[in-house]
């Protein structure tokens, strides 16, 4: 019997992007597949957009009251049945035949998780690099050791991009159930994408990471990630913080303009909840990275972030470290001009040159470029030596 796959789309007041995200889902040909739209009490025509598809694979659910982001994800997870689940942003999209390709990879590997390096698309309403498409054309997939990756992440020597997050790929529903049965709820942080990956890592040994994308990550003017990185105290950001219903960790708060602060906050929460304090977190490295991130943000974001750091419930020695980093990295906001990128294997294109104007267009375009045989590649183990090389390169950087 075919595995059952579920794609959750949490949404609120983004009907204009949700429509195109759903088009990428309903075009999937895999049979045992469902789409759950978790509408966090939208005030626009979200429900009408969902109903317009008249597709039996789509289930519309609504908690009937406004929830924080993690609580809406939690609500959606409670409606999942089947074998594998992922979360798709309402401005993101699936590449053609990606569910069938995920089925082939997972049945071949028997892995509890398959994640991938997502392609990216900036919607035309984004000021910086509007209508831009980028993705890696690199035919590689690895079996990743959780123990090794947790170590370098806890040391502050790697980003969260490779962790088996619900937002980055398909995760075994059995793993989700095991976590919930022990702890009651799945989420214990208001950064659900990062936190989900750490929670899942507490229950598995290895998983599959593919450089070939199965989906496209969209950034639109209403994205929470965009709101948290662009300027201080905007409407979306205020809504995000005001509706939080999970307490942030006393030793680190979510700081707009600093993704590293979100990673550290999740690590601290997960270490207490799932790892029983066994993770050795190099907080000094994280503090330095946070201040360095803030130093190149606009002045209001920088001032707000430094104020948050100084108010944390920390040891005196840790506060002294933060003050030293503040002296080391003064605020130097970036100029308005975009810097050109030169990243190996990355393709970066202007969507306007190819009549692309939304995430569905972008997904169709990328699907035509990536050769079919790229998804049939062999899976190699990411060795300890390779992890060691990654650590050394980060330390040099």
VOGU-3710 file (C-alpha; in Angstrom, 3 decimals, decimal comma):
1> xxxxxxxxxx> 0,000/0,000/0,000  1,243/3,483/-0,866  2,392/5,732/1,942  0,012/8,551/2,801  1,472/12,057/2,650  0,030/15,185/4,243  0,909/18,789/3,465  -0,205/21,310/6,096  -0,626/24,954/5,043  -1,053/27,250/8,071
11> xxxxxxxxxx> -2,510/30,547/6,865  -4,119/33,823/7,841  -5,227/36,720/5,651  -3,028/35,745/2,710  -5,604/34,511/0,224  -3,739/36,136/-2,660  -0,658/33,941/-2,172  -2,500/30,911/-0,777  -4,322/30,471/-4,095  -1,053/29,949/-5,985
21> xxxxxxxxxx> 0,413/27,739/-3,221  -2,649/25,483/-3,458  -2,296/25,283/-7,237  1,145/23,713/-6,771  -0,369/21,169/-4,357  -3,426/20,203/-6,378  -1,265/19,600/-9,459  0,437/16,659/-7,676  -0,416/13,323/-9,302  0,395/11,061/-6,328
31> xxxxxxxxxx> -2,853/9,420/-5,190  -2,564/8,942/-1,404  -2,148/12,614/-0,563  -4,033/15,212/1,461  -3,724/18,981/1,930  -4,780/20,511/5,267  -5,362/24,275/5,225  -5,321/25,507/8,824  -6,963/28,928/8,659  -6,060/30,976/11,743
41> xxxxxxxxxx> -9,326/32,962/11,670  -8,664/34,938/8,501  -10,706/38,066/7,815  -10,252/37,933/4,041  -11,656/35,456/1,475  -9,361/32,574/2,471  -12,174/30,031/2,873  -13,680/30,980/-0,498  -10,286/30,504/-2,151  -9,952/27,031/-0,623
51> xxxxxxxxxx> -13,496/26,041/-1,649  -12,935/27,284/-5,195  -10,641/24,325/-5,881  -13,385/21,736/-5,340  -10,696/19,164/-4,611  -11,501/16,295/-2,219  -7,849/16,115/-1,147  -8,125/19,533/0,528  -9,376/19,747/4,128  -10,190/23,170/5,540
61> xxxxxxxxxx> -9,919/23,559/9,326  -10,281/26,605/11,576  -9,545/26,806/15,335  -12,355/29,393/15,736  -10,074/31,682/17,727  -6,810/33,466/16,971  -3,746/31,429/17,890  -0,020/32,070/18,045  1,944/30,632/15,152  3,137/27,510/16,992
71> xxxxxxxxxx> -0,338/26,853/18,393  -1,819/26,979/14,894  0,778/24,431/13,744  -0,089/22,316/16,810  -3,797/22,515/15,952  -3,090/21,412/12,384  -0,889/18,495/13,492  -3,788/17,122/15,558  -5,737/16,592/12,310  -3,034/14,616/10,485
81> xxxxxxxxxx> -3,429/10,958/9,634  -1,167/8,801/7,545  2,566/8,284/7,307  4,522/11,471/6,483  3,752/15,152/7,009  5,288/18,509/6,118  4,337/22,163/6,608  4,198/24,445/3,578  4,039/28,220/3,879  1,047/29,904/2,282
91> xxxxxxxxxx> 3,398/31,751/-0,064  5,513/28,639/-0,817  5,005/25,935/-3,429  5,666/22,301/-4,353  7,615/21,313/-7,446  5,883/19,055/-9,979  5,646/15,378/-8,950  7,505/16,077/-5,703  5,234/13,868/-3,562  5,800/10,878/-5,830
101> xxxxxxxxxx> 9,543/11,553/-5,777  9,503/11,801/-1,983  7,680/8,454/-1,864  10,368/6,845/-4,020  13,208/8,216/-1,871  11,593/7,295/1,453  10,622/3,758/0,443  14,143/3,178/-0,852  15,861/4,579/2,252  13,322/3,676/4,996
111> xxxxxxxxxx> 14,246/7,003/6,579  12,083/8,720/9,225  12,662/12,056/7,501  13,491/13,529/4,109  14,418/17,196/3,927  15,934/19,291/1,193  17,644/22,527/0,217  14,604/24,504/-0,899  14,625/26,687/-3,958  13,598/30,267/-3,193
121> xxxxxxxxxx> 11,349/32,857/-4,776  10,753/36,474/-3,768  7,291/37,654/-4,700  7,038/40,896/-6,738  5,797/42,826/-3,667  9,156/42,409/-1,899  11,353/45,508/-2,149  14,708/43,717/-2,140  15,339/41,517/-5,201  11,668/41,271/-6,267
131> xxxxxxxxxx> 10,601/38,358/-8,467  13,934/36,590/-8,015  14,352/32,819/-8,345  17,319/30,918/-6,942  18,093/27,246/-6,466  20,999/24,818/-6,339  21,575/22,497/-9,265  23,630/19,936/-7,381  22,893/16,239/-7,653  23,684/15,109/-4,099
141> xxxxxxxxxx> 21,811/13,515/-1,192  23,223/12,508/2,190  22,342/10,412/5,199  22,968/12,778/8,115  23,972/11,722/11,632  21,816/13,520/14,206  24,490/13,189/16,888  27,143/14,889/14,766  24,866/17,674/13,535  23,512/18,420/17,013
151> xxxxxxxxxx> 27,057/18,875/18,245  28,081/21,469/15,661  24,750/23,312/15,931  25,038/23,469/19,727  28,521/24,908/19,287  27,086/27,699/17,138  29,101/26,448/14,149  26,211/25,682/11,785  22,859/27,187/10,908  19,564/25,364/11,303
161> xxxxxxxxxx> 19,225/24,839/7,522  19,992/21,113/7,585  17,896/20,084/10,587  14,872/17,806/9,891  12,241/20,498/10,363  8,574/20,060/9,488  9,035/23,162/7,351  11,893/21,633/5,367  10,524/18,268/4,291  8,504/15,167/5,106
171> xxxxxxxxxx> 8,665/13,736/8,631  7,324/10,407/9,866  3,978/10,881/11,619  4,981/8,113/14,051  7,845/10,323/15,291  5,416/13,216/15,832  3,087/10,911/17,785  5,918/9,641/20,009  6,886/13,193/20,951  3,311/14,238/21,652
181> xxxxxxxxxx> 2,517/11,123/23,686  5,407/11,848/26,054  5,091/15,629/26,332  1,402/16,290/25,650  2,049/18,903/22,993  4,666/19,061/20,271  5,702/22,725/20,294  7,383/24,537/23,193  8,752/27,549/21,338  7,262/30,324/19,218
191> xxxxxxxxxx> 9,653/29,526/16,365  7,918/26,361/15,131  10,078/25,628/12,101  13,398/25,514/13,976  11,931/23,987/17,125  10,250/21,137/15,236  13,609/20,083/13,795  15,264/19,952/17,206  12,342/18,024/18,717  12,465/15,483/15,895
201> xxxxxxxxxx> 16,241/15,105/16,319  15,630/13,912/19,871  13,864/10,811/18,505  15,864/9,769/15,433  19,448/8,761/14,620  19,768/9,596/10,919  17,743/11,168/8,110  18,058/12,103/4,436  19,167/15,567/3,284  18,913/16,397/-0,431
211> xxxxxxxxxx> 20,513/19,321/-2,219  17,954/18,863/-4,982  14,801/20,822/-4,090  11,337/19,342/-3,825  9,713/22,673/-2,989  10,176/26,430/-3,279  10,302/28,789/-0,300  8,483/32,028/-1,018  9,070/35,408/0,592  6,195/37,855/0,311
221> xxxxxxxxxx> 5,349/41,185/1,942  3,163/39,363/4,504  5,725/36,707/5,464  6,513/36,549/9,193  10,162/35,884/8,389  10,266/38,996/6,219  8,561/41,037/8,940  11,062/39,892/11,565  14,044/40,840/9,446  13,189/44,128/7,757
231> xxxxxxxxxx> 12,269/46,778/10,293  11,348/47,194/13,912  7,793/47,388/15,245  5,899/46,850/11,992  2,293/45,616/12,058  3,042/41,961/11,283  5,845/41,836/13,829  3,652/43,312/16,555  0,929/40,772/15,769  3,450/37,923/15,962
241> xxxxxxxxxx> 4,693/38,966/19,418  1,276/39,965/20,803  -0,289/36,612/19,966  2,469/34,459/21,436  0,980/31,921/23,842  4,204/30,042/24,637  6,640/31,701/27,032  10,061/32,524/25,629  13,149/31,225/27,400  14,498/33,509/30,131
251> xxxxxxxxxx> 18,055/33,243/28,789  17,203/34,219/25,206  14,328/36,050/23,547  13,416/36,180/19,876  15,133/39,272/18,498  13,932/40,817/15,215  16,821/40,920/12,782  18,613/37,919/14,320  17,852/34,395/13,146  20,581/33,185/15,521
261> xxxxxxxxxx> 18,530/34,398/18,497  15,663/32,185/17,352  17,964/29,190/17,009  19,442/29,712/20,479  16,007/30,177/22,054  14,841/26,913/20,469  17,997/25,090/21,558  17,518/26,203/25,164  13,858/25,153/25,151  14,526/21,789/23,484
271> xxxxxxxxxx> 17,515/21,071/25,723  15,278/21,304/28,789  12,255/19,571/27,271  13,733/16,786/25,144  17,460/16,426/25,821  17,352/16,702/29,629  20,198/19,216/29,632  22,592/16,936/27,740  23,334/19,455/24,971  26,461/21,515/25,637
281> xxxxxxxxxx> 25,521/24,872/24,147  28,379/27,282/23,453  26,384/30,368/24,343  29,349/32,709/23,942  29,539/31,856/20,247  25,820/32,493/19,862  26,021/35,888/21,604  28,804/36,941/19,251  26,840/35,856/16,177  23,709/37,655/17,391
291> xxxxxxxxxx> 25,520/40,967/17,957  27,300/40,588/14,619  23,946/40,022/12,870  22,432/43,068/14,533  25,432/45,265/13,723  24,535/45,322/10,018  20,813/45,961/10,539  19,067/49,318/10,436  19,667/51,374/13,554  16,223/50,855/15,124
301> xxxxxxxxxx> 16,531/47,058/14,797  20,049/47,218/16,228  19,003/49,316/19,248  16,015/47,100/19,990  18,138/43,929/19,753  20,885/45,262/22,021  18,254/46,334/24,548  16,774/42,806/24,547  20,210/41,260/25,094  20,986/43,521/28,027
311> xxxxxxxxxx> 17,699/42,616/29,726  18,197/38,843/29,585  18,338/36,819/32,783  22,039/35,952/32,501  25,111/35,567/34,660  27,220/38,674/35,124  30,054/37,054/33,153  27,733/36,429/30,210  26,523/40,031/30,207  30,158/41,156/30,178
321> xxxxxxxxxx> 30,755/38,969/27,126  27,818/40,583/25,357  29,145/44,066/26,149  32,532/43,119/24,687  30,840/41,954/21,487  28,855/45,194/21,310  32,157/47,090/21,387  33,650/44,747/18,787  30,746/45,055/16,325  29,441/48,644/16,152
331> xxxxxxxxxx> 26,296/49,334/14,185  27,098/49,820/10,486  23,802/49,524/8,554  24,098/48,170/5,000  23,723/50,433/2,006  20,627/50,067/-0,132  22,408/48,455/-3,080  22,145/44,675/-3,327  25,411/42,788/-3,445  25,958/40,312/-6,229
341> xxxxxxxxxx> 26,314/36,669/-5,206  28,773/34,109/-6,455  27,789/30,786/-4,888  28,906/27,488/-6,505  26,063/25,488/-8,114  23,507/28,241/-7,391  21,317/29,483/-10,222  19,874/32,950/-9,660  17,434/34,430/-12,198  15,044/37,339/-12,615
351> xxxxxxxxxx> 11,580/35,839/-12,919  10,328/38,777/-14,962  12,553/37,627/-17,820  10,505/34,420/-18,008  6,980/35,834/-17,434  6,949/34,598/-13,836  4,822/36,522/-11,341  3,857/34,063/-8,565  5,000/30,925/-6,737  3,113/28,562/-9,051
361> xxxxxxxxxx> 4,878/30,024/-12,082  8,215/29,708/-10,271  7,569/26,058/-9,361  6,618/25,146/-12,936  9,714/26,892/-14,269  12,153/25,212/-11,861  10,509/21,807/-12,393  11,335/22,016/-16,101  14,995/22,840/-15,450  15,922/20,093/-12,975
371> xxxxxxxxxx> 16,571/16,767/-14,756  14,335/13,885/-13,634  17,300/11,593/-12,988  18,630/13,978/-10,319  15,974/12,581/-7,964  17,210/9,021/-8,429  20,695/9,692/-7,092  22,344/7,429/-4,541  22,353/8,472/-0,888  25,762/8,779/0,738
381> xxxxxxxxxx> 26,622/8,972/4,414  27,862/12,363/5,566  30,939/11,167/7,437  32,458/12,430/10,664  35,477/13,663/8,662  33,144/15,810/6,567  31,546/17,173/9,737  35,011/17,904/11,107  35,858/19,800/7,918  32,664/21,817/8,327
391> xxxxxxx> 33,596/22,684/11,924  37,101/23,794/10,961  35,823/25,947/8,116  33,358/27,653/10,464  36,016/28,265/13,087  38,256/29,882/10,479  35,354/32,035/9,338
//
